[in-house]
Amino acid sequence: MSAPANTRSFRTRLALQTIVVAGALVAGFGTAAWWYASRTLERSVDDRIIAPAQRVWNRIDPYTTDAQFKMIADLVFGTSPDRNSTHAALVVQEHAQGKTLFATPNAPKDLDVYFRSCFPTAEEIQRAPQGPHPGGAGGPPGPPGSRRREPPPPRGGGGFDELLGTPGYDLGRPPPPDDELPFRPQMPMVREPTTFTARSGGIDWRFGAFSSPSYTIFVGLSLTDVYAEINRMAWWYVSAGALGLALAGLGALWTSRQAMRPLERVVGTAQRLTASDLAERIPLQKDDNREFAQLIDVLNGMMQRLEASFQQAVRFTADASHELKTPLAIMLADLDDAVRHSTPGSTEHERFTSLFQEATRLKQITQSLLLLSQADAGRLPTHPETYDLSTDLERLIEDGEILCEQAGLKLEHHIQPGISVHADRALLQQVFQNLLSNAVKYNRPGGSVSLSLSRQDGMMVFTALNTGPGIPAENQQRLFERFFRGDKAHTRQKDGFGLGLNIATELARANGADLRLVSSKEDETIFEVRMPAQAEMVAA
């Protein structure tokens, strides 16, 4: 029996399931790792904003000029950002009118709405502590450059200066000149620094807002490099995940192959089992897992019991058939004598004739069972020879003409000459006789029977076609079973006992031939016998 067309390999299914599970784990882990790495990278942008912002904050006051802002930007960012740079930007806006006091050339020009939303409220400005003014401690602010700025108090131990990477002041040193832009008295911070992301000119920016009572400075970094790094990480995770899935698939195939080896031995042994040889057992190996070892042990025990039961049934059938031969022969001889000595037309004559016919039928059944028992045991006697089948079928055609004439049927035949086979002549002839008998028996009145013999691709093909009613689909699969008859009530509307096609199948198999039902539909049923043909003899 072949596997259904939609049956999938367990090995393939196991490998696919492993790949799916591994793929889900890899995808989940990769997604989580990528999300965490991208969030960490984005948080690092805020840290990169706060550090330069603190350095700018410590160098400005409400009177810082544009030139000083430019020098501060050059000092803090390493170089003053030009118009083509998208790395860092500095914007300073005062609160009263929202005027931009300073902006690096590359600063976005269309983000005023975002900038103003970060301005402190009046209440926050009022609550802000009053820090020192650049014009002197506690003194009124003066115009830019009106007075020399005093240095801030000393910062012990480096502290914040070391964190920013800029040196603090030493009390023993004179104040530096104005153009060196030293640290100034710390301005009060109105609110905690805030950050936001905005898009301008096709570039995403991350800005930090730092507010004093007078103005807010905005330090921004482009996210282009950040997004590029995130994309590189995504591709890396995808590539690593694909490689991991490929390795998982190969590992799953290897594991499934190792796991399926015991089952392959089971299948191989089962395929080699035949009715004539049930003695074969599934070999058990030392490296078999316990579950497979138990399965193999159970299957071997089952085959042992099956072999014993089958041999017992074969012996019983053969013995019974053999023992019935002598009594049936005596019974038939006595009934034949009784029929010949009884008066024709009398009640005794009709009774003896009916008994003789039933005894003859019983003899045929006995002979058929004996033949089948021999075939089951692989002891069917065969005497193969090479002969001209085309010539041998002439006798079958003669028998067919007689049978069809008696049944009122028409016989058609198409026999290709010169087809030889190597088989048991008598057994193969019995197969053809059975098909011819059925074609005549299960036909409609006035129908026809067609017999043909041809060579196709080195094979001998014999077909028997009749015009009787079609065989129901539910009966076609059971047609070759023993004692199966389409007449479920066994009313004997057609003579037979359900062994003809089964015997024909066994006889065909014994000769290396295959008997099958090709098709059966209304007014046409076709049976076919196919076996290797001998090479054509070429005349010298």
N, C-alpha and C positions, 0 to 999 in steps of 0.2 A: 504494500500500500504506500503510495507516494504521499508526501506532505502536502497540505493545502497550499494553494498559491499565495495566500496572504500570510503564511507563517514566516515569522522573522527569526533569525538566529539568536539563541539565548546569549551566545558570546558577544554578538554585536550589541544586543540590548543592554547587557551588563556594562560593556564599555561605554555606551552612550549615556547610561544612567550615571556612571562614575564621572564622565566628563561634565554632565549637567550639574551634579552636586559640587564637583570641584570648581566648575565655572562660577556657580553661585557664590561659593566661598571666596574665590579669588576676586570676583567682581565686588562683593560686599567689602572685603578687606581693602581692595585697591581704592574703592570709592571713599571709604572712611579715611584711609591714609592720605589720599589726595585732598580731601576736604580739610583735614587737619593741617596738612602742609600748606595749603593755600591760605587758610585763615592765619596760620603763624606768619606766613610771608606778608600778608596784609597788615598784621599787627606790627611787624617789624618796620613797616613804612611809617606808622605813627611815631615809633621811637626815633626813626631817622629824621622826622620833622621836628620833634621836640628839642633835640640836641642843638641844631643850628638856631632854632628860635630862641632858646635861652641865651645863646651867645650874642644874637642880635639884640635881645632885650637888655642885656647888661651894657650895651654900648650906645644906647640912644636915650634921648630925653625929649621933652616937648619942643626944644629949640634946635633939633638936629636938622641940618640943611640937606638939600638934594645931593650936593657933592659929598657930604659926609655919609649919607645913605649909600651912595655908590661905592665909597671906599669900604663901608661896613659890609656890603654885599660881596665886594671883592675879597675882603678878609675872611668872611665866614664861609663863602661857597668856594673859595680857592681861586675862582676867576669870575669876573662879572658876567652873568648870563647874557648872551647876545640874542638877536631875534630868531635865529635858527635853532637855538637850544631848547630842548623840551625836558631837561632834567630837573631844574629847580627854578622857582620863581619867588619873588618877594614883593608884596603889596602892602602899603601903609595907607590907611584911610582914617580921617578925623571924624569925630562923631557929630559935630554940630550941623554940618551941611552935607556930610557924606562925601566930602571931597577927597580925592586921591592925592595924598601928599607925595608919594613916591611909588614907582612900580618898575620892576626890571623890564627890559624890552620884550621878553618872551612871556610876560604875564598875560593871562586871558583878559580880554576886554569886555566880555559879555556875561560876567558873573557877579555884577553889582548886587543883584537880588540876593544871591547867596551870601555875599559879604555883609550887606546891611542886616541880614537876619541874625548875624552873629554879634552885632553891636550890643553893648550892655544897656540895660534900662537905666532910667534916671534914679530909681531906688538903689540899684546896684552901685552906681557912681557915688551916691551920697553915703552909702555904707562903707565905701572904700577907705582904707587908712590913708592919712596924709603923710606921704614920704618926703624926704628932703628934696629941695629944688636945686637945680643946677646953678642958680645964682648965688647960693650960699646957704648955710644951714638955717632953715626957718625964714629966710629973707624972701622978698618978693621976686618973682621971676623977672629977669631983664632981657633985653633984646639979645639975639645970638651974637656972641663974641664980645659983649659988653664987659664981662668980667672973666677972669681966668678961673676955670673949673678946678675945684679942689679935689684931690684924690680921695677915694673911699677909704673907710677904715680898713686896717690891715686884716687879711683873711688868714688866720693861723693854720699852719700845717698844709697849706695848698688848698684843701677842701674842694669846693666847686670849681676853682680855677684848674686844678689838676684834672677834674672830670671833663672840663671843656677843652683841655689841652692848651690853655693860654696862661702865661705867668701872672701872678698877682704883684702887688706893689710891695716894696721894701721900705720901711720907715727911714732907713739910712740913705735912700736914693732921692735925688731931687725929682719934682714932678716932671713927667715927660711932656714934650711939646704937644700942642693941640692936634697936629696932623697925624700923631700916632694913635689917636682915638682910644684913650685908655678906658677902663671900666669906670662907670659913673655910679653915683648914688642910686641904689635900686629903686625903680618906680614901683608904686603899689600895683598889685594885680587885682583887677576888679572882680573877676570871676575865674572859675577853673577853665583851663584851656579846652576848647571844643574842636572837633574834627568833622569834616564832611567831605563827600566825594561829588564832583561835578564834572560835566562833559563840556568841552569847548573846542571848537575847530577839529572835531574828530578825535580828540585826545581826552582821555579820562585823567583828571587831576585829583590828588588827595591833599586837602588844605587843613592846616591847623590855625586856629584863631586865638590870639593872645591880646587881651584888652587891658589898657590903662584908663585912667579917668579921661584922658584927652583923645586918644586914638587907639585903633586896633591894628596890629600887624598880622599879616597872613603869610605864612610860609607854605609853599606848595611843592609837591613832587609829582612828576609824571608817573602814571601807572603803566606806561607802555612796556617798560622792561619787566615790571612785576607780572603783567599778564602774559608776556612772552615766556617768562620762567614758569608760570603756572601751566601754560600750554605744553612746554617741554616736559614738565612733570607728568601731565596727563598722557602724552605720547609714550613716555617711559613706562608708566603703569600699564598702559594698553599693550605695549610690546612685551613687557614682562609677563602680563596676564596671558597673552596668546601663547608665549613660550611655555608657561606653566601648564596651560590647558593641553598643549601638544604633548608635553611630557606625561601629563596625567592620562591622556588617551592611550599613549604607547604603554604606559604601566598597566592600565586597565586591560588592554588587549593581552599583554603578557600574563597577567594574573588570571584572566578568564581562561586563557589557553591552558595554563597549568591546572586550573580547577576543573576544566572540562575533560581532561585526559581520561579519568576513570569512566566518564559517561561515553566517551568515544569507544572505549573497550567494550562497554555494554552494548552499544549500538552495533559495533562490528560483529560481536558474537551472535547477537540476535539476527542479524542479516544472514549469517552463515547457517543458521538452524533450518533444517528441512525435515519433512516427515520421515525421511529415511535415515536421518542422523540427528537425534535429539540428545546424544551423549556429550556434546561439547558444552563446556562450562566457561564462565567468565573468569579469567585469571586475576588473582588477587596479588597485589604488589606490596612491598614493605612500606613504601612511602605514601600509601593511600591514607587519606584522612579517615577518622573513625566513622563519620557519617556515611561516606562512600563505601567503606568496608562493610558496614552493616547492610547497606543496600545490595551490594554484590552478593553477600552471603544469603540474603533473603531470595534474590533472584535465582541463585544457583539451586537453592532448596526447592523453589517453585518449579524450575526446569526438571529437576530430578523426579518430583512427583508427577509432572506432566509426562515425562518419558515413560514412567512406570504405567500410568493410566493408559497412555496411547498404545503401548506395546500389548497391554492386556486386552484392549478393545480390538486391536488388529488380530491378535491370536484367537480371540473369541469369534470374530467374523470369519476368519479363515477356517477355523475348526468347525464352526457350525455349517458353513457352506460345504465343506468337504464331507461332513457326516451326513448331510442331507442328500448328497448326490446319489448314493445307493438306494435309500428308500424311495426317492423320487423316480429313479429309473425303474424300480420294480412296480411302483404305482402306475406309471405311464404305460408300462407293458401290459399290466392287467386291464387297465381301462381301454387300451387300444384293442385288446382281445375281446373285451365286453362289447365295445361298439361294433366290432365286425360280426359278432355272433348275435347281436340283438336285431329285432325286426325294424327296418327303417320306417320312421314315422311313428313308432310306438313311444309310449311314455318312457320306457326304460332306455330306448335309444337316445332320446333327447337328454335324459338325465346323465347317461354315461358320456355323451358328447360334451355337455357343459362341464362335467367333472374333468374330462380330459383336457379341455381348453384351460381350466383354472390350474391344473397340475402343470401344464406346459408353461403357463405364466409364472408359476412359482419356481420352476426350473430356471427360467430366464433371470428371475430376480436373484436366485442363488448363484448363478454363474456370474452375474454382474457384481454381486457383493464380493465374490471370491476374486474377481479381477481387480476391484477397487482396493481390497485388502493387500493384494500383491503390489499394487501401485503405491499405496501408503507406506509399505515397508521397504520400498525401493527394490523389490524382487520381481518386478514385472518382466517376464521373459521376452526379450526382443532379439530379432535376428535381422539386423540391418543389412541392406545390400543396395547397390547402385542400379537403378533401373529407369526405363523410360516411362515417366508418369503419364505423358500425353497418350501413349498407346494403351497403358493400363486402364485409363479412364473410359475407354470404349465400352468395356463391359458395364461400367456404371451408367453410361448413357443408355445402353440397352435396357437395363433394369428400370431406369427412369422413364423410358418410353412406355413400358408395360404398366408401371404404377400410375402414370399420368393418364393413360388411356382408360384404365379402370375407374379413375376418379373424375374423368371428364375434364381434364386439364390439358393445357398446351405446354410442351417442353421445348425450350430454346437452349442451345449450347454453343459456346465459342471456345474451342480448345486450341491453344497455340501449340503447334507440333514441336517436337525436339526438346522438350523440357524434362530433364532427368533430376532425380533426387537420390539421396542416400538415406534410406529409412527402412523400417520393417513394412514390407508390402501389405501383409494381412492387416496389421493394426491401423495403418494409414487408410487402407481401403474401408475399414470399419468406421473411421471418422467421417469419410465422405458419404458412406451409406446412411449414417445417422442424420447428417444434414439434409440429404435428399429425402429421407423418410419424413422428417419434420416439415420440409418445404411442401410436400404433398399433403401431409396430414392437417396442417394448420393453414389451409388455403380456402378461398371462397369458390363457390361453384362457378365453373367457366373461367377460372383464373389461369395463371400461367406460372411456370417454374423456369428459371434461367440459371444455367451452370456455366461458369467460365474458368479458364486456366490461362495464366499469362506470366511472363517474366518481367519484373520491375526492379531495377537497380540490384541485380544479382539475386533477387528473391523470387521464389515460387509463390504465386498468389492465386488461391482457389476461392471463388465466391459462389454462394448459393443464394438466389433471390427468389422470393415468392410474393404473390399479390394478395396475401391474406390480411386480416385485420392487424393493426399495429399492436405491439406489445406495450401495455401501460408502463409509464415511466417508473412507477413504484415497484414494478416487477423486474425491470431490466437489470438492476443490480444483483438480484437474487436468482437470476435465470440459470446460473451454472452451479447452484447449490444442490446438494443431494436431497432427493425426495421432494424437491420443490416443484409444484405444478401451478400454472396460472388458474386452473380450475380449483378454487379454494374448497369447494364442497366435495371434491374427488368423486364426481358423479360418473366418471368414465365416459363422458361424452366423446372424448378422444382417447384412443388406446394408448397406454403408457403408464409408467410408475415413477417418473421423476428422476431417473438416473441416466437417461440417454446423453444429455449434454454434459453432465459431469464426467461420465465415462469417456466421451469424445474428447473432453479437455485433457484428461489424464493420459489418454492414448496419444494425443497430439504432443503433449509435453514430453512423453517418453521418447518421441522421435525428434525432439528439438524444434517442434513447430508451436505456433501460437494460434489459438482459436479465440475469436472475439466476435461480439455483435457490433457491426459497423453502424447501423442505424435501423430504426423501426418507426415508421409512420403509417398513416392510413394507406392501405393497398400496396405497401412495399416494406419488406423486411429483408435485410442483407446480413448474412454471416460470412466471415472471412477466415481462411486458414493461410498462414504465411510462414515460410521456412526457407532456409538457404537452398538455392538451386545449384546443381553441379554445372561446371563450366561446359559451354557448348563444344561439341566435338566438331572439328573442322575437317572436311573430307580432303584426302590427299589428292 
